[in-house]
């Protein structure tokens, strides 16, 4: 192979390499565009996650408030039940006293009835 053929062969290979490098540049540009698109999508997802985090924080605070309210309601219900037990006991004692009083009155009426019946006869 002479110099001219060698130069033509080198020029052909350089031309081929130049085309391949141009193709690689186009591929790299497309890849950069895709990476930019992915970056923008990741940024959008990050923003959405931030919004969701804030919402979860708000919900946590609301749940804490509701827990405190439920605890307060539980304490109130327990106090009311205790008060009701005291009132029921007092009512039962009153009913028992009334029953005892009625029994005493019945006994006294029975005695008076016997006395009257004896006097009538």
FENGIVEN-V969809 format. One record per backbone hydrogen bond with DSSP energy under -1.0 kcal/mol. NH is the residue of the N-H (numbers start at 1). CO is the residue of the C=O. Records with the same first field share a line. If there is no record, write none. Layout:
NH = CO, CO
This chain:
6 = 2
7 = 3
8 = 4
9 = 5
10 = 6
11 = 7
12 = 8
13 = 9
14 = 10
15 = 11
16 = 12
17 = 13
18 = 14
19 = 15
20 = 16
21 = 17
22 = 18
23 = 19
24 = 20
25 = 21
26 = 22
27 = 23
28 = 24
29 = 25
30 = 26
31 = 27
32 = 28
33 = 29
34 = 30
35 = 31
36 = 32
37 = 33
38 = 34
39 = 35
40 = 36
41 = 37
42 = 38
43 = 39
44 = 40
45 = 41
46 = 42
47 = 43
48 = 44
49 = 45
50 = 46
51 = 47
52 = 48
53 = 49
54 = 50
55 = 51
56 = 52
57 = 53
58 = 54
59 = 55
60 = 56
61 = 57
62 = 58
63 = 59
64 = 60
65 = 61
66 = 62
67 = 63
68 = 64
69 = 65
70 = 66
71 = 67
72 = 68
73 = 69
74 = 70
75 = 71
76 = 72
77 = 73
78 = 74
79 = 75
80 = 76
81 = 77
82 = 78
83 = 79
84 = 80
85 = 81
86 = 82
87 = 83
88 = 84
89 = 85
90 = 86
91 = 87
92 = 88
93 = 89
94 = 90
95 = 91
96 = 92
97 = 93
98 = 94
99 = 95
100 = 96
101 = 97
102 = 98
103 = 99
104 = 100
105 = 101
106 = 102
107 = 103
108 = 104
109 = 105
110 = 106
111 = 107
112 = 108
113 = 109
114 = 110
115 = 111
116 = 112
117 = 113
118 = 114
119 = 115
120 = 116
121 = 117
